[in-house]
Amino acid sequence: MRAVDQQGREDVARRACCTGTVKAPISSILTRTNCTNQVQAAVPAQEAALLD
């Protein structure tokens, strides 16, 4: 999981936004999808072809 966290932080830094800017929308997605983490939310998104 550490590599995923590091990649995520690098992505945020590259896009010049802070962690707080990303945290609210991610929390909202997790709440609406009844998921406890981003991986759980990514699986249905991938199956629905919402991810590149």
HTML snippet that shows the backbone in 3Dmol.js (N, CA, C, O; Angstrom):
<script src="https://3Dmol.org/build/3Dmol-min.js"></script>
<div id="view" style="width:600px;height:400px;position:relative"></div>
<script>
const pdb = `
ATOM      1  N   MET A   1       0.816  -1.190   0.000  1.00  0.00           N
ATOM      2  CA  MET A   1       0.000   0.000   0.000  1.00  0.00           C
ATOM      3  C   MET A   1       0.861   1.256   0.000  1.00  0.00           C
ATOM      4  O   MET A   1       0.426   2.304  -0.478  1.00  0.00           O
ATOM      5  N   ARG A   2       2.045   1.165   0.516  1.00  0.00           N
ATOM      6  CA  ARG A   2       2.918   2.327   0.585  1.00  0.00           C
ATOM      7  C   ARG A   2       3.250   2.883  -0.792  1.00  0.00           C
ATOM      8  O   ARG A   2       3.286   4.100  -0.969  1.00  0.00           O
ATOM      9  N   ALA A   3       3.495   2.015  -1.769  1.00  0.00           N
ATOM     10  CA  ALA A   3       3.807   2.474  -3.122  1.00  0.00           C
ATOM     11  C   ALA A   3       2.631   3.228  -3.719  1.00  0.00           C
ATOM     12  O   ALA A   3       2.820   4.234  -4.403  1.00  0.00           O
ATOM     13  N   VAL A   4       1.421   2.752  -3.466  1.00  0.00           N
ATOM     14  CA  VAL A   4       0.226   3.430  -3.969  1.00  0.00           C
ATOM     15  C   VAL A   4       0.118   4.815  -3.349  1.00  0.00           C
ATOM     16  O   VAL A   4      -0.168   5.785  -4.050  1.00  0.00           O
ATOM     17  N   ASP A   5       0.348   4.919  -2.027  1.00  0.00           N
ATOM     18  CA  ASP A   5       0.297   6.215  -1.360  1.00  0.00           C
ATOM     19  C   ASP A   5       1.334   7.166  -1.934  1.00  0.00           C
ATOM     20  O   ASP A   5       1.031   8.332  -2.185  1.00  0.00           O
ATOM     21  N   GLN A   6       2.542   6.687  -2.143  1.00  0.00           N
ATOM     22  CA  GLN A   6       3.605   7.531  -2.690  1.00  0.00           C
ATOM     23  C   GLN A   6       3.239   8.002  -4.089  1.00  0.00           C
ATOM     24  O   GLN A   6       3.427   9.175  -4.412  1.00  0.00           O
ATOM     25  N   GLN A   7       2.726   7.116  -4.916  1.00  0.00           N
ATOM     26  CA  GLN A   7       2.328   7.487  -6.273  1.00  0.00           C
ATOM     27  C   GLN A   7       1.228   8.539  -6.224  1.00  0.00           C
ATOM     28  O   GLN A   7       1.255   9.506  -6.986  1.00  0.00           O
ATOM     29  N   GLY A   8       0.268   8.355  -5.334  1.00  0.00           N
ATOM     30  CA  GLY A   8      -0.821   9.317  -5.198  1.00  0.00           C
ATOM     31  C   GLY A   8      -0.316  10.687  -4.795  1.00  0.00           C
ATOM     32  O   GLY A   8      -0.763  11.701  -5.330  1.00  0.00           O
ATOM     33  N   ARG A   9       0.603  10.722  -3.866  1.00  0.00           N
ATOM     34  CA  ARG A   9       1.169  12.001  -3.431  1.00  0.00           C
ATOM     35  C   ARG A   9       1.951  12.663  -4.557  1.00  0.00           C
ATOM     36  O   ARG A   9       1.872  13.878  -4.739  1.00  0.00           O
ATOM     37  N   GLU A  10       2.697  11.879  -5.304  1.00  0.00           N
ATOM     38  CA  GLU A  10       3.437  12.437  -6.427  1.00  0.00           C
ATOM     39  C   GLU A  10       2.488  13.001  -7.470  1.00  0.00           C
ATOM     40  O   GLU A  10       2.759  14.050  -8.056  1.00  0.00           O
ATOM     41  N   ASP A  11       1.377  12.312  -7.707  1.00  0.00           N
ATOM     42  CA  ASP A  11       0.395  12.779  -8.668  1.00  0.00           C
ATOM     43  C   ASP A  11      -0.209  14.098  -8.209  1.00  0.00           C
ATOM     44  O   ASP A  11      -0.374  15.020  -9.008  1.00  0.00           O
ATOM     45  N   VAL A  12      -0.537  14.188  -6.936  1.00  0.00           N
ATOM     46  CA  VAL A  12      -1.097  15.429  -6.383  1.00  0.00           C
ATOM     47  C   VAL A  12      -0.090  16.560  -6.531  1.00  0.00           C
ATOM     48  O   VAL A  12      -0.448  17.668  -6.930  1.00  0.00           O
ATOM     49  N   ALA A  13       1.165  16.281  -6.212  1.00  0.00           N
ATOM     50  CA  ALA A  13       2.196  17.316  -6.317  1.00  0.00           C
ATOM     51  C   ALA A  13       2.368  17.768  -7.756  1.00  0.00           C
ATOM     52  O   ALA A  13       2.554  18.956  -8.018  1.00  0.00           O
ATOM     53  N   ARG A  14       2.307  16.841  -8.676  1.00  0.00           N
ATOM     54  CA  ARG A  14       2.480  17.172 -10.087  1.00  0.00           C
ATOM     55  C   ARG A  14       1.332  18.054 -10.585  1.00  0.00           C
ATOM     56  O   ARG A  14       1.537  18.914 -11.441  1.00  0.00           O
ATOM     57  N   ARG A  15       0.153  17.848 -10.063  1.00  0.00           N
ATOM     58  CA  ARG A  15      -1.004  18.637 -10.478  1.00  0.00           C
ATOM     59  C   ARG A  15      -1.148  19.930  -9.680  1.00  0.00           C
ATOM     60  O   ARG A  15      -2.106  20.677  -9.876  1.00  0.00           O
ATOM     61  N   ALA A  16      -0.210  20.193  -8.789  1.00  0.00           N
ATOM     62  CA  ALA A  16      -0.147  21.433  -8.014  1.00  0.00           C
ATOM     63  C   ALA A  16      -1.405  21.684  -7.205  1.00  0.00           C
ATOM     64  O   ALA A  16      -1.943  22.791  -7.214  1.00  0.00           O
ATOM     65  N   CYS A  17      -1.874  20.668  -6.509  1.00  0.00           N
ATOM     66  CA  CYS A  17      -2.987  20.867  -5.592  1.00  0.00           C
ATOM     67  C   CYS A  17      -2.643  20.210  -4.267  1.00  0.00           C
ATOM     68  O   CYS A  17      -1.812  19.304  -4.202  1.00  0.00           O
ATOM     69  N   CYS A  18      -3.279  20.669  -3.240  1.00  0.00           N
ATOM     70  CA  CYS A  18      -2.941  20.148  -1.917  1.00  0.00           C
ATOM     71  C   CYS A  18      -3.822  18.953  -1.558  1.00  0.00           C
ATOM     72  O   CYS A  18      -4.848  18.704  -2.191  1.00  0.00           O
ATOM     73  N   THR A  19      -3.402  18.232  -0.540  1.00  0.00           N
ATOM     74  CA  THR A  19      -4.120  17.046  -0.100  1.00  0.00           C
ATOM     75  C   THR A  19      -5.549  17.392   0.312  1.00  0.00           C
ATOM     76  O   THR A  19      -6.469  16.621   0.040  1.00  0.00           O
ATOM     77  N   GLY A  20      -5.747  18.525   0.954  1.00  0.00           N
ATOM     78  CA  GLY A  20      -7.071  18.946   1.384  1.00  0.00           C
ATOM     79  C   GLY A  20      -8.021  19.159   0.215  1.00  0.00           C
ATOM     80  O   GLY A  20      -9.222  18.919   0.340  1.00  0.00           O
ATOM     81  N   THR A  21      -7.498  19.604  -0.908  1.00  0.00           N
ATOM     82  CA  THR A  21      -8.323  19.824  -2.094  1.00  0.00           C
ATOM     83  C   THR A  21      -8.861  18.504  -2.628  1.00  0.00           C
ATOM     84  O   THR A  21      -9.969  18.460  -3.162  1.00  0.00           O
ATOM     85  N   VAL A  22      -8.112  17.457  -2.493  1.00  0.00           N
ATOM     86  CA  VAL A  22      -8.492  16.145  -2.999  1.00  0.00           C
ATOM     87  C   VAL A  22      -9.318  15.371  -1.977  1.00  0.00           C
ATOM     88  O   VAL A  22     -10.161  14.558  -2.357  1.00  0.00           O
ATOM     89  N   LYS A  23      -9.092  15.607  -0.710  1.00  0.00           N
ATOM     90  CA  LYS A  23      -9.710  14.805   0.350  1.00  0.00           C
ATOM     91  C   LYS A  23     -11.240  14.903   0.351  1.00  0.00           C
ATOM     92  O   LYS A  23     -11.912  13.882   0.501  1.00  0.00           O
ATOM     93  N   ALA A  24     -11.800  16.088   0.191  1.00  0.00           N
ATOM     94  CA  ALA A  24     -13.258  16.252   0.247  1.00  0.00           C
ATOM     95  C   ALA A  24     -13.971  15.501  -0.875  1.00  0.00           C
ATOM     96  O   ALA A  24     -14.921  14.773  -0.589  1.00  0.00           O
ATOM     97  N   PRO A  25     -13.557  15.640  -2.147  1.00  0.00           N
ATOM     98  CA  PRO A  25     -14.241  14.882  -3.199  1.00  0.00           C
ATOM     99  C   PRO A  25     -14.083  13.369  -3.047  1.00  0.00           C
ATOM    100  O   PRO A  25     -15.022  12.620  -3.315  1.00  0.00           O
ATOM    101  N   ILE A  26     -12.913  12.918  -2.623  1.00  0.00           N
ATOM    102  CA  ILE A  26     -12.694  11.480  -2.422  1.00  0.00           C
ATOM    103  C   ILE A  26     -13.598  10.975  -1.304  1.00  0.00           C
ATOM    104  O   ILE A  26     -14.220   9.921  -1.439  1.00  0.00           O
ATOM    105  N   SER A  27     -13.676  11.712  -0.214  1.00  0.00           N
ATOM    106  CA  SER A  27     -14.548  11.321   0.895  1.00  0.00           C
ATOM    107  C   SER A  27     -16.000  11.246   0.444  1.00  0.00           C
ATOM    108  O   SER A  27     -16.739  10.347   0.848  1.00  0.00           O
ATOM    109  N   SER A  28     -16.399  12.182  -0.383  1.00  0.00           N
ATOM    110  CA  SER A  28     -17.773  12.194  -0.899  1.00  0.00           C
ATOM    111  C   SER A  28     -18.051  10.962  -1.760  1.00  0.00           C
ATOM    112  O   SER A  28     -19.103  10.336  -1.638  1.00  0.00           O
ATOM    113  N   ILE A  29     -17.111  10.625  -2.618  1.00  0.00           N
ATOM    114  CA  ILE A  29     -17.261   9.442  -3.475  1.00  0.00           C
ATOM    115  C   ILE A  29     -17.350   8.179  -2.621  1.00  0.00           C
ATOM    116  O   ILE A  29     -18.187   7.312  -2.872  1.00  0.00           O
ATOM    117  N   LEU A  30     -16.487   8.081  -1.615  1.00  0.00           N
ATOM    118  CA  LEU A  30     -16.497   6.900  -0.752  1.00  0.00           C
ATOM    119  C   LEU A  30     -17.819   6.779   0.002  1.00  0.00           C
ATOM    120  O   LEU A  30     -18.343   5.677   0.162  1.00  0.00           O
ATOM    121  N   THR A  31     -18.352   7.890   0.458  1.00  0.00           N
ATOM    122  CA  THR A  31     -19.631   7.872   1.172  1.00  0.00           C
ATOM    123  C   THR A  31     -20.767   7.451   0.247  1.00  0.00           C
ATOM    124  O   THR A  31     -21.587   6.611   0.616  1.00  0.00           O
ATOM    125  N   ARG A  32     -20.822   8.026  -0.949  1.00  0.00           N
ATOM    126  CA  ARG A  32     -21.912   7.718  -1.881  1.00  0.00           C
ATOM    127  C   ARG A  32     -21.866   6.293  -2.393  1.00  0.00           C
ATOM    128  O   ARG A  32     -22.904   5.722  -2.727  1.00  0.00           O
ATOM    129  N   THR A  33     -20.684   5.711  -2.461  1.00  0.00           N
ATOM    130  CA  THR A  33     -20.554   4.347  -2.975  1.00  0.00           C
ATOM    131  C   THR A  33     -20.475   3.303  -1.858  1.00  0.00           C
ATOM    132  O   THR A  33     -20.314   2.112  -2.123  1.00  0.00           O
ATOM    133  N   ASN A  34     -20.588   3.759  -0.614  1.00  0.00           N
ATOM    134  CA  ASN A  34     -20.492   2.870   0.549  1.00  0.00           C
ATOM    135  C   ASN A  34     -19.179   2.084   0.553  1.00  0.00           C
ATOM    136  O   ASN A  34     -19.152   0.914   0.936  1.00  0.00           O
ATOM    137  N   CYS A  35     -18.113   2.719   0.132  1.00  0.00           N
ATOM    138  CA  CYS A  35     -16.783   2.099   0.123  1.00  0.00           C
ATOM    139  C   CYS A  35     -15.977   2.632   1.302  1.00  0.00           C
ATOM    140  O   CYS A  35     -16.207   3.748   1.770  1.00  0.00           O
ATOM    141  N   THR A  36     -15.036   1.828   1.776  1.00  0.00           N
ATOM    142  CA  THR A  36     -14.199   2.259   2.887  1.00  0.00           C
ATOM    143  C   THR A  36     -12.822   2.733   2.432  1.00  0.00           C
ATOM    144  O   THR A  36     -12.079   3.320   3.220  1.00  0.00           O
ATOM    145  N   ASN A  37     -12.475   2.486   1.176  1.00  0.00           N
ATOM    146  CA  ASN A  37     -11.189   2.961   0.677  1.00  0.00           C
ATOM    147  C   ASN A  37     -11.261   3.178  -0.838  1.00  0.00           C
ATOM    148  O   ASN A  37     -12.227   2.785  -1.492  1.00  0.00           O
ATOM    149  N   GLN A  38     -10.231   3.804  -1.370  1.00  0.00           N
ATOM    150  CA  GLN A  38     -10.217   4.164  -2.785  1.00  0.00           C
ATOM    151  C   GLN A  38     -10.169   2.953  -3.704  1.00  0.00           C
ATOM    152  O   GLN A  38     -10.697   2.997  -4.815  1.00  0.00           O
ATOM    153  N   VAL A  39      -9.545   1.881  -3.256  1.00  0.00           N
ATOM    154  CA  VAL A  39      -9.470   0.674  -4.082  1.00  0.00           C
ATOM    155  C   VAL A  39     -10.865   0.095  -4.289  1.00  0.00           C
ATOM    156  O   VAL A  39     -11.223  -0.297  -5.400  1.00  0.00           O
ATOM    157  N   GLN A  40     -11.650   0.043  -3.217  1.00  0.00           N
ATOM    158  CA  GLN A  40     -13.020  -0.458  -3.343  1.00  0.00           C
ATOM    159  C   GLN A  40     -13.823   0.396  -4.320  1.00  0.00           C
ATOM    160  O   GLN A  40     -14.637  -0.141  -5.071  1.00  0.00           O
ATOM    161  N   ALA A  41     -13.619   1.689  -4.328  1.00  0.00           N
ATOM    162  CA  ALA A  41     -14.344   2.579  -5.234  1.00  0.00           C
ATOM    163  C   ALA A  41     -13.831   2.450  -6.665  1.00  0.00           C
ATOM    164  O   ALA A  41     -14.588   2.652  -7.614  1.00  0.00           O
ATOM    165  N   ALA A  42     -12.562   2.117  -6.826  1.00  0.00           N
ATOM    166  CA  ALA A  42     -11.971   2.035  -8.164  1.00  0.00           C
ATOM    167  C   ALA A  42     -12.443   0.809  -8.940  1.00  0.00           C
ATOM    168  O   ALA A  42     -12.529   0.853 -10.167  1.00  0.00           O
ATOM    169  N   VAL A  43     -12.748  -0.273  -8.248  1.00  0.00           N
ATOM    170  CA  VAL A  43     -13.149  -1.503  -8.939  1.00  0.00           C
ATOM    171  C   VAL A  43     -14.414  -1.290  -9.776  1.00  0.00           C
ATOM    172  O   VAL A  43     -14.394  -1.588 -10.970  1.00  0.00           O
ATOM    173  N   PRO A  44     -15.516  -0.788  -9.200  1.00  0.00           N
ATOM    174  CA  PRO A  44     -16.701  -0.569 -10.044  1.00  0.00           C
ATOM    175  C   PRO A  44     -16.474   0.519 -11.097  1.00  0.00           C
ATOM    176  O   PRO A  44     -17.049   0.465 -12.184  1.00  0.00           O
ATOM    177  N   ALA A  45     -15.645   1.495 -10.774  1.00  0.00           N
ATOM    178  CA  ALA A  45     -15.339   2.544 -11.758  1.00  0.00           C
ATOM    179  C   ALA A  45     -14.616   1.945 -12.961  1.00  0.00           C
ATOM    180  O   ALA A  45     -14.907   2.297 -14.104  1.00  0.00           O
ATOM    181  N   GLN A  46     -13.680   1.047 -12.704  1.00  0.00           N
ATOM    182  CA  GLN A  46     -12.954   0.378 -13.779  1.00  0.00           C
ATOM    183  C   GLN A  46     -13.897  -0.498 -14.590  1.00  0.00           C
ATOM    184  O   GLN A  46     -13.827  -0.511 -15.819  1.00  0.00           O
ATOM    185  N   GLU A  47     -14.779  -1.233 -13.914  1.00  0.00           N
ATOM    186  CA  GLU A  47     -15.726  -2.105 -14.605  1.00  0.00           C
ATOM    187  C   GLU A  47     -16.701  -1.315 -15.472  1.00  0.00           C
ATOM    188  O   GLU A  47     -17.174  -1.813 -16.494  1.00  0.00           O
ATOM    189  N   ALA A  48     -17.001  -0.081 -15.062  1.00  0.00           N
ATOM    190  CA  ALA A  48     -17.909   0.782 -15.822  1.00  0.00           C
ATOM    191  C   ALA A  48     -17.159   1.589 -16.883  1.00  0.00           C
ATOM    192  O   ALA A  48     -17.746   2.449 -17.538  1.00  0.00           O
ATOM    193  N   ALA A  49     -15.874   1.316 -17.051  1.00  0.00           N
ATOM    194  CA  ALA A  49     -15.017   1.997 -18.025  1.00  0.00           C
ATOM    195  C   ALA A  49     -14.938   3.497 -17.760  1.00  0.00           C
ATOM    196  O   ALA A  49     -14.884   4.290 -18.700  1.00  0.00           O
ATOM    197  N   LEU A  50     -14.929   3.892 -16.487  1.00  0.00           N
ATOM    198  CA  LEU A  50     -14.805   5.302 -16.132  1.00  0.00           C
ATOM    199  C   LEU A  50     -13.350   5.736 -15.962  1.00  0.00           C
ATOM    200  O   LEU A  50     -13.057   6.928 -15.865  1.00  0.00           O
ATOM    201  N   LEU A  51     -12.441   4.757 -15.926  1.00  0.00           N
ATOM    202  CA  LEU A  51     -11.028   5.061 -15.763  1.00  0.00           C
ATOM    203  C   LEU A  51     -10.289   4.822 -17.063  1.00  0.00           C
ATOM    204  O   LEU A  51     -10.668   3.956 -17.852  1.00  0.00           O
ATOM    205  N   ASP A  52      -9.248   5.582 -17.284  1.00  0.00           N
ATOM    206  CA  ASP A  52      -8.417   5.411 -18.500  1.00  0.00           C
ATOM    207  C   ASP A  52      -7.617   4.155 -18.433  1.00  0.00           C
ATOM    208  O   ASP A  52      -6.867   3.850 -19.360  1.00  0.00           O
TER     209      ASP A  52
END
`;
const viewer = $3Dmol.createViewer("view");
viewer.addModel(pdb, "pdb");
viewer.setStyle({}, {cartoon: {color: "spectrum"}});
viewer.zoomTo();
viewer.render();
</script>
